[in-house]
Amino acid sequence: MKHSLRKATLLVFALLLLSVPASFAKSQEYSFTVRNIGKNRVLKLLVSEDGKRWGYFDIGDGIDPGETKKIVWDNSTNDQACVQYFKAYFDDGLESPPKKFDFCKPGLAIDVR
């Protein structure tokens, strides 16, 4: 009886130890805010590591003038560089000039117009 209780206790303890790292293994969320200080709606936010190939964030219907929106990086980008080019595309067909930002910087806030 003592032997079975000891085995059961060790098994439960081992399972707890295995489950603890999994709960701490959550990936870090990288996010930033974008504030539209212009007079046109932002339709797309584009980013590029090299300034040549551009990806974009899903921002739904866009960002209205005066609106601020929190943007979260997809976990699939976690192996990319922190410093990337960024530009916005507006409803009048114009784009903002590309600028470099460090997206790993906590509290990053970007104004676009």
C-alpha positions as a printed NumPy array, in Angstrom:
array([[  0.   ,   0.   ,   0.   ],
       [  2.795,   2.451,   0.949],
       [  4.628,   1.594,  -2.259],
       [  1.547,   2.277,  -4.445],
       [  0.864,   5.586,  -2.687],
       [  4.47 ,   6.672,  -3.168],
       [  4.314,   5.788,  -6.891],
       [  1.07 ,   7.687,  -7.328],
       [  2.485,  10.717,  -5.512],
       [  5.632,  10.686,  -7.657],
       [  3.56 ,  10.347, -10.829],
       [  1.364,  13.314,  -9.906],
       [  4.428,  15.388,  -9.   ],
       [  6.123,  14.484, -12.307],
       [  3.026,  15.457, -14.285],
       [  2.839,  18.784, -12.47 ],
       [  6.48 ,  19.506, -13.266],
       [  5.901,  18.747, -16.936],
       [  2.847,  21.008, -17.128],
       [  4.455,  24.048, -15.472],
       [  6.876,  24.927, -18.29 ],
       [  4.042,  24.698, -20.829],
       [  2.07 ,  27.346, -18.959],
       [  5.067,  29.692, -18.968],
       [  5.897,  29.047, -22.624],
       [  3.386,  31.563, -23.957],
       [  4.928,  33.695, -26.663],
       [  5.367,  37.37 , -25.98 ],
       [  2.858,  39.673, -27.637],
       [  4.479,  42.455, -29.632],
       [  2.197,  45.393, -30.259],
       [  2.22 ,  49.108, -31.013],
       [ -0.336,  51.839, -31.529],
       [ -1.071,  53.841, -34.651],
       [ -2.767,  57.221, -34.47 ],
       [ -4.165,  58.713, -37.648],
       [ -3.439,  62.445, -37.407],
       [ -4.277,  63.085, -41.058],
       [ -7.545,  63.852, -42.794],
       [ -7.827,  60.621, -44.804],
       [ -8.685,  57.104, -43.664],
       [ -5.771,  54.666, -43.391],
       [ -6.576,  51.575, -45.46 ],
       [ -3.351,  49.598, -45.051],
       [ -0.332,  49.499, -42.776],
       [  2.691,  48.006, -44.503],
       [  5.984,  46.738, -43.04 ],
       [  9.229,  45.495, -44.56 ],
       [ 12.531,  44.243, -43.217],
       [ 14.413,  45.265, -46.364],
       [ 12.276,  48.101, -47.76 ],
       [ 11.58 ,  46.047, -50.913],
       [  9.149,  43.26 , -49.982],
       [  6.136,  44.538, -48.032],
       [  3.706,  42.724, -45.767],
       [  0.636,  44.259, -44.205],
       [ -1.437,  44.212, -41.041],
       [ -5.118,  43.347, -41.063],
       [ -6.712,  46.577, -39.854],
       [-10.256,  45.748, -40.86 ],
       [-12.088,  48.715, -42.397],
       [ -9.159,  51.02 , -41.682],
       [ -8.267,  53.758, -39.224],
       [-10.355,  56.909, -39.362],
       [ -8.86 ,  60.394, -38.913],
       [ -8.348,  61.039, -35.204],
       [ -8.611,  57.329, -34.34 ],
       [ -5.915,  55.349, -32.509],
       [ -5.683,  51.589, -32.974],
       [ -3.6  ,  48.937, -31.207],
       [ -1.843,  46.672, -33.706],
       [ -0.559,  43.24 , -32.668],
       [  2.131,  41.363, -34.567],
       [  1.277,  37.823, -35.573],
       [  3.359,  35.169, -33.766],
       [  4.676,  34.002, -37.151],
       [  6.811,  37.169, -37.286],
       [  8.634,  36.494, -33.999],
       [ 11.833,  35.497, -35.829],
       [ 11.976,  38.732, -37.814],
       [ 14.136,  41.753, -37.026],
       [ 12.825,  44.322, -34.547],
       [ 13.73 ,  47.297, -36.733],
       [ 11.594,  47.451, -39.856],
       [ 10.317,  49.946, -42.386],
       [  6.738,  51.108, -41.935],
       [  4.319,  53.053, -44.133],
       [  0.605,  53.728, -44.383],
       [ -1.67 ,  53.648, -47.439],
       [ -4.611,  56.088, -47.461],
       [ -8.052,  56.186, -49.066],
       [ -6.926,  58.942, -51.477],
       [ -4.356,  56.554, -53.022],
       [ -1.312,  58.164, -51.407],
       [  1.27 ,  56.455, -49.173],
       [  3.298,  57.889, -46.341],
       [  7.066,  57.778, -46.843],
       [  8.629,  54.662, -45.315],
       [ 10.29 ,  55.155, -41.911],
       [ 12.226,  52.738, -39.722],
       [ 10.906,  51.843, -36.278],
       [ 12.009,  49.454, -33.545],
       [  8.877,  47.36 , -33.075],
       [ 10.326,  45.577, -30.018],
       [ 10.347,  48.889, -28.139],
       [  7.679,  48.806, -25.437],
       [  4.975,  51.45 , -25.82 ],
       [  5.813,  52.272, -29.449],
       [  3.285,  54.794, -30.799],
       [  3.3  ,  55.858, -34.432],
       [  1.51 ,  58.915, -35.821],
       [  0.557,  58.739, -39.512],
       [ -0.788,  61.404, -41.844]])
